[in-house]
Amino acid sequence: MASRTFRPFKRRNTRPWADDLIKYDVDVQDGIVYVDVSRKTDDVTTYHLNQLQKGLEQNLSLLIGKGIVGLLTHDTKHVQDILHAGIHFGTTSRHAGFGRGLTTLIAMVNVLPKLSQRVQVQALYQALVMVAEDASNTKPKRKLSPLTTEAETNERWYVWYTDCINVRDPEGAERILLSAEKALSKKALSQLVFRAVTEHYYMDDGHVLDFHNKAFEALELCDAEYHSDILASLPIIATSAERSEEKSRWRAPIDYYEHVETALKEIETGP
């Protein structure tokens, strides 16, 4: 007990400001209450990570901000912890898949080295508030299991995945993608995914392609344990997206789709 730093207890304002009160060890000596105000480093990190997690789950921007400030003030290495918290929450708590919040988060993490600490906090705060808003009042993502069979060639993976995207089968596409993750390199995996989403024109006005780009940047930034959740968040946005060639304004009064197809064939064959 003598090795700790105890101070006499004084009554203070204990408003938690949308957060839990901090618990401290206490000791009573001769009728005087002493409070141990020292906290272990690991406890500080865990405390702020819990703040951030609760802020995301409850869509409380104040808690999100307090968690980020606490973590970055303590040690800038916690950027990775903040990224992982946002990615895990965004990919598992939102059935609709990789969206604007996670896309913004990856974009902000990419530019953090060029920002001052104060602006870093603001950048991460804005991104994670979007992640929380995206997942608010939505059903969570239930990740499916991979297939029990394996494709003989990379081309077979491409055909299976593209077919599922074309017929708007998100569950089939997810199982194939999670199976392909174990069999393919990251380069081959990206070719599989982007081949499927570029077979159609301007899916959701190009947002689907943007989301996929940032998802694969997330694979590079995050530890391997988060990769399958990131990949599992992609098929739903590809299968639910609007395809420009299916819109009436693309087909009438002029059929732009046919003109584009003809132009692409001419480019491929050359002059």
Buried (B, 14 or more C-beta within 10 A) or exposed (E): EEEEEBEEEEEEEEEEEBBEEEEBEEEEEEEEEBBBEEEEEEEBBEBBBBBBBBBBBEBBBEBBBBBBBBBBEBEEEBBEBBBBBBBBBBBBBBBBBBBBBBBBBBBBBEEBEEBEEEEBBBBBBBBBBBBBBBBEEEEEBEBBEBBEEEBEEBEEBBBBBBBBBBEBBBEBBBBBBBBBBEEBEEEBBBBBBBBBBEEBBBBBEEBBBBBBBBBBBBBEBBEEEBBBBBBBBBBBBBBBBEBBBEBEEBBEEEEBBEEBEEEEEEEEEEE
